[in-house]
Amino acid sequence: MSRPRRRVAVLLALVLGLGAAAAAAAVALIVHRSARRAAAPPADARGSDDGWRYVPLDGWHGDKDGDPFAAAGRCAELVDTVITYPNWVLDIADKGAGCAGDWENAHFAIHATGEVTWTADQLPTRTLWLTPDELARVRGLNRHDCASEPDRYAGGALYYELSWGGGDGVRIHQESALGAEIDAILSGPVGRYDAARLAAVAPVRIELAGRSIDATRTWTRRGAAYQIVMDDDGAITVTRRGKPRHHARVDVRARVDLIDALLDGHGATPAELDLARGRAVLGDRTVTFAVDFMTRDPALQPLARALDYAVFAPEE
């Protein structure tokens, strides 16, 4: 080999050697950091501050035949982990999945003290409290299985997602045994909140004057030919110039969301394209509000839906 070629060969070997050494050092550093992170437990139940999260399980459990993670003691092992910390917080999200993707109906952050921070779409944050028995049941969630029938969810499913620290967690079908237990636990504080809220604002009466989108382009008092009334029991009656057009009933859960939304100022600003305007008498408080055109406010939708049915109902 000539001297120039030998020099090139030596330089090439040197470059390749340095590259291999650098790659080996990078791999060693990654392994070291991974091992250090795996060995060190999180500082608390919300995760540490250095950008990593410890989540023992993730993904669906119980939606495949013979899924080993569907058995009691395997579905929600993260619950057994998180409750070992003194100030733990367990997040439970009420979600749905379908052809259009996933969505969240509500979110419950359960604290070790029994306090529950409850949030839902466009509604104010509300605070609930678990009883000692309900809190004990939360700690024992992993004792329930999460087996389900996969064929039943081909078109979509309602599920609970359990997590902590803001990371992905375990998704559990709501119709499984574990899902039913979560539903039973949460229904207690939610039911108590609903009963207390209705008692605090009784009696409730909502009166609205509504228009047909076919008759007028904008809301005017003269063009608002429909009267919408909801009484203290949630019964809605819609009339058109005194003639009944539609009857409906709003259940307790939707009624409380409506009351909370109105007290939070939903619909307080009238707009040109409003469907209906009026007032809500909530105990000793009176709130004026409007239901806008094609409202996307879930709390106000029962009123908009009642008007919609009345407008398009066949003449009697």
C-alpha positions as CSV (number, residue, x, y, z in Angstrom):
1,M,0.0,0.0,0.0
2,S,1.4,3.4,-0.9
3,R,2.1,6.0,1.7
4,P,-0.9,8.3,0.8
5,R,-3.3,5.3,0.9
6,R,-1.9,4.2,4.2
7,R,-2.4,7.7,5.6
8,V,-6.0,7.7,4.5
9,A,-6.6,4.2,6.0
10,V,-5.1,5.3,9.3
11,L,-7.3,8.4,9.4
12,L,-10.4,6.4,8.5
13,A,-9.7,3.9,11.2
14,L,-9.2,6.7,13.7
15,V,-12.5,8.3,12.8
16,L,-14.4,5.0,13.0
17,G,-12.9,4.3,16.3
18,L,-13.8,7.6,17.8
19,G,-17.4,7.2,16.4
20,A,-17.7,3.8,18.0
21,A,-16.4,5.1,21.3
22,A,-18.8,8.0,21.3
23,A,-21.7,5.8,20.5
24,A,-20.7,3.4,23.3
25,A,-20.5,6.2,25.7
26,A,-23.9,7.5,24.7
27,V,-25.5,4.1,25.2
28,A,-23.8,3.7,28.6
29,L,-25.1,7.1,29.6
30,I,-28.7,6.2,28.6
31,V,-28.5,2.9,30.4
32,H,-27.1,4.5,33.5
33,R,-29.8,7.2,33.5
34,S,-32.6,4.6,32.8
35,A,-31.3,2.4,35.6
36,R,-31.0,5.3,38.0
37,R,-34.6,6.4,37.2
38,A,-36.0,2.9,37.5
39,A,-34.3,2.4,40.8
40,A,-35.4,5.7,42.4
41,P,-39.1,5.9,43.5
42,P,-41.0,9.2,42.9
43,A,-40.8,11.8,45.6
44,D,-44.6,11.8,46.0
45,A,-47.8,10.6,44.3
46,R,-47.7,13.4,41.8
47,G,-44.4,12.4,40.3
48,S,-41.0,14.0,40.4
49,D,-39.8,17.2,38.8
50,D,-37.1,15.8,36.5
51,G,-39.4,15.0,33.7
52,W,-40.3,11.3,34.2
53,R,-43.3,9.5,35.6
54,Y,-43.7,6.1,37.2
55,V,-46.8,4.4,35.9
56,P,-46.8,0.7,36.5
57,L,-49.5,-0.2,33.9
58,D,-51.0,1.5,30.9
59,G,-53.4,0.8,28.1
60,W,-56.7,-1.2,28.0
61,H,-57.2,-4.1,30.5
62,G,-60.0,-6.6,30.2
63,D,-60.8,-6.1,26.6
64,K,-59.1,-9.3,25.3
65,D,-60.1,-12.9,26.1
66,G,-57.7,-14.3,28.7
67,D,-56.1,-11.0,29.4
68,P,-53.9,-11.7,32.5
69,F,-54.2,-8.1,33.6
70,A,-58.0,-8.4,33.9
71,A,-57.9,-10.5,37.1
72,A,-58.4,-9.0,40.5
73,G,-55.1,-7.8,41.9
74,R,-53.8,-6.9,38.4
75,C,-56.2,-4.3,36.9
76,A,-55.2,-1.3,39.0
77,E,-51.8,-2.0,40.6
78,L,-51.0,1.7,40.3
79,V,-53.7,2.3,43.0
80,D,-51.8,0.0,45.4
81,T,-48.6,2.0,44.6
82,V,-50.0,5.5,44.9
83,I,-51.7,5.0,48.2
84,T,-48.4,4.1,49.8
85,Y,-47.6,7.9,49.8
86,P,-49.0,10.1,52.6
87,N,-50.4,12.9,50.4
88,W,-51.5,10.8,47.4
89,V,-53.9,12.0,44.7
90,L,-55.6,9.5,42.4
91,D,-57.0,10.9,39.1
92,I,-60.1,9.2,37.7
93,A,-61.4,10.5,34.3
94,D,-64.8,9.5,33.1
95,K,-64.3,9.1,29.3
96,G,-65.8,7.7,26.2
97,A,-64.3,6.4,22.9
98,G,-65.9,6.1,19.5
99,C,-65.2,6.5,15.8
100,A,-64.6,10.2,16.3
101,G,-62.0,9.7,19.0
102,D,-61.9,9.9,22.8
103,W,-63.6,12.5,24.9
104,E,-63.8,13.3,28.6
105,N,-67.1,13.7,30.4
106,A,-65.7,14.5,33.9
107,H,-62.6,14.3,35.9
108,F,-62.2,13.5,39.6
109,A,-59.0,14.1,41.6
110,I,-59.3,12.0,44.8
111,H,-57.1,13.2,47.7
112,A,-55.8,11.1,50.6
113,T,-57.9,13.2,52.9
114,G,-61.2,12.2,51.1
115,E,-61.5,15.6,49.3
116,V,-62.5,15.2,45.6
117,T,-61.9,18.0,43.0
118,W,-64.6,17.5,40.4
119,T,-64.3,19.2,36.9
120,A,-66.5,18.8,33.8
121,D,-66.8,20.5,30.5
122,Q,-67.4,24.3,30.8
123,L,-68.6,23.9,34.4
124,P,-67.1,25.5,37.5
125,T,-64.8,23.3,39.6
126,R,-66.7,21.7,42.4
127,T,-65.6,20.1,45.6
128,L,-66.9,16.8,47.0
129,W,-66.1,14.7,50.0
130,L,-65.9,10.9,50.4
131,T,-67.0,9.2,53.5
132,P,-64.4,7.1,55.4
133,D,-66.1,3.9,53.9
134,E,-65.9,5.3,50.4
135,L,-62.3,6.3,50.8
136,A,-61.5,2.8,52.0
137,R,-63.1,1.4,48.9
138,V,-60.9,3.6,46.8
139,R,-57.8,2.2,48.5
140,G,-59.2,-1.3,47.7
141,L,-59.9,-0.8,44.0
142,N,-57.3,-3.3,42.8
143,R,-59.2,-6.1,44.5
144,H,-61.8,-6.1,41.7
145,D,-61.4,-7.6,38.2
146,C,-61.9,-5.6,35.0
147,A,-62.9,-8.4,32.6
148,S,-65.4,-7.3,29.9
149,E,-66.9,-8.5,26.7
150,P,-64.8,-7.1,23.9
151,D,-67.5,-7.6,21.2
152,R,-69.8,-5.2,23.0
153,Y,-67.5,-2.3,22.4
154,A,-67.0,-2.5,18.6
155,G,-68.8,0.9,18.1
156,G,-67.4,2.6,21.2
157,A,-67.2,2.4,24.9
158,L,-67.4,4.3,28.1
159,Y,-64.4,3.8,30.4
160,Y,-62.6,5.2,33.4
161,E,-59.0,6.1,33.2
162,L,-57.0,5.8,36.4
163,S,-53.7,7.7,36.6
164,W,-51.6,10.0,38.8
165,G,-48.9,12.6,38.3
166,G,-50.5,13.8,35.0
167,G,-49.4,10.7,33.0
168,D,-51.2,8.0,31.1
169,G,-52.7,5.3,33.2
170,V,-55.1,2.3,33.1
171,R,-58.3,2.4,31.1
172,I,-61.1,0.3,32.6
173,H,-64.4,-0.4,30.9
174,Q,-67.2,1.0,33.0
175,E,-69.3,-2.1,32.7
176,S,-66.6,-4.3,34.2
177,A,-66.7,-5.2,37.9
178,L,-64.0,-2.6,38.6
179,G,-65.8,0.0,36.6
180,A,-69.0,-0.6,38.5
181,E,-67.2,-0.2,41.8
182,I,-65.7,3.1,40.7
183,D,-69.2,4.2,39.6
184,A,-70.7,3.2,42.9
185,I,-68.0,5.1,44.9
186,L,-68.4,8.3,42.9
187,S,-72.1,8.3,42.8
188,G,-72.2,8.8,46.6
189,P,-70.5,12.2,46.8
190,V,-72.1,13.4,43.6
191,G,-75.5,12.5,44.8
192,R,-75.0,14.2,48.1
193,Y,-73.7,17.3,46.3
194,D,-76.8,17.3,44.0
195,A,-79.2,17.0,46.9
196,A,-77.5,19.8,48.8
197,R,-77.4,22.1,45.8
198,L,-81.1,21.6,45.0
199,A,-82.1,22.2,48.6
200,A,-80.0,25.4,48.7
201,V,-81.6,27.0,45.7
202,A,-85.2,25.8,46.0
203,P,-87.6,26.6,44.6
204,V,-86.4,26.8,41.1
205,R,-88.3,28.3,38.2
206,I,-87.0,29.1,34.7
207,E,-88.9,31.2,32.2
208,L,-87.7,31.9,28.7
209,A,-89.2,33.5,25.6
210,G,-87.9,31.6,22.5
211,R,-88.0,32.1,18.7
212,S,-88.1,29.8,15.7
213,I,-85.0,30.0,13.6
214,D,-87.3,29.7,10.5
215,A,-89.5,32.7,11.5
216,T,-86.9,35.3,12.4
217,R,-83.2,35.8,11.8
218,T,-82.6,37.4,15.2
219,W,-84.2,37.4,18.6
220,T,-86.9,40.0,19.2
221,R,-89.5,40.1,21.9
222,R,-92.3,40.3,19.3
223,G,-90.9,37.4,17.4
224,A,-90.4,35.2,20.5
225,A,-93.6,33.2,20.1
226,Y,-92.5,30.3,22.3
227,Q,-92.6,30.2,26.1
228,I,-90.4,27.7,27.9
229,V,-90.9,27.0,31.6
230,M,-89.0,24.6,33.9
231,D,-90.4,24.1,37.4
232,D,-88.8,23.0,40.6
233,D,-89.1,19.3,39.7
234,G,-87.4,19.7,36.4
235,A,-90.5,19.5,34.3
236,I,-90.3,21.6,31.1
237,T,-93.3,22.8,29.2
238,V,-93.0,24.6,25.9
239,T,-96.0,26.5,24.5
240,R,-96.6,28.6,21.4
241,R,-99.0,31.5,22.0
242,G,-100.5,29.6,24.8
243,K,-100.8,26.2,23.1
244,P,-98.8,23.3,24.4
245,R,-96.0,22.1,22.0
246,H,-93.7,20.0,24.0
247,H,-93.1,18.4,27.4
248,A,-89.9,17.1,28.8
249,R,-88.2,16.4,32.1
250,V,-84.6,17.2,33.1
251,D,-83.1,14.7,35.5
252,V,-81.5,15.7,38.8
253,R,-77.9,15.5,37.5
254,A,-78.5,17.7,34.5
255,R,-80.6,20.1,36.5
256,V,-77.8,20.7,39.0
257,D,-75.4,21.3,36.2
258,L,-77.8,23.8,34.7
259,I,-78.1,25.6,38.1
260,D,-74.3,25.7,38.6
261,A,-73.8,27.0,35.1
262,L,-76.4,29.8,35.5
263,L,-74.9,30.8,38.9
264,D,-71.4,30.8,37.2
265,G,-72.7,33.3,34.6
266,H,-73.3,31.1,31.6
267,G,-75.5,32.8,29.0
268,A,-75.3,36.1,30.9
269,T,-74.4,38.1,27.8
270,P,-77.2,38.3,25.2
271,A,-76.4,38.0,21.5
272,E,-78.2,38.9,18.3
273,L,-78.6,35.2,17.3
274,D,-80.0,34.1,20.7
275,L,-82.7,31.4,20.5
276,A,-84.3,32.3,23.8
277,R,-83.9,34.9,26.6
278,G,-85.4,35.0,30.1
279,R,-84.6,34.5,33.7
280,A,-84.0,31.8,36.3
281,V,-85.4,32.2,39.9
282,L,-83.0,30.1,42.1
283,G,-84.3,30.5,45.6
284,D,-83.6,34.1,46.6
285,R,-81.6,34.8,43.5
286,T,-82.8,35.8,40.0
287,V,-80.4,35.4,37.1
288,T,-81.1,36.7,33.6
289,F,-79.6,34.6,30.8
290,A,-79.9,33.6,27.1
291,V,-79.6,30.4,25.1
292,D,-77.6,31.2,22.0
293,F,-78.0,29.8,18.5
294,M,-76.6,26.2,18.2
295,T,-75.4,26.3,21.8
296,R,-72.4,24.2,22.6
297,D,-72.8,24.7,26.3
298,P,-73.7,21.2,27.6
299,A,-75.4,22.6,30.7
300,L,-77.9,24.7,28.6
301,Q,-78.6,22.1,26.0
302,P,-81.8,20.6,27.8
303,L,-83.5,24.0,27.3
304,A,-82.3,24.4,23.7
305,R,-83.3,20.8,22.9
306,A,-86.8,21.4,24.3
307,L,-87.3,24.5,22.2
308,D,-86.0,22.6,19.2
309,Y,-88.5,19.8,19.7
310,A,-91.3,22.3,20.1
311,V,-90.5,24.2,16.9
312,F,-90.3,21.2,14.7
313,A,-93.2,19.2,16.4
314,P,-96.1,18.5,14.1
315,E,-99.2,20.7,14.6
316,E,-101.9,19.1,16.8
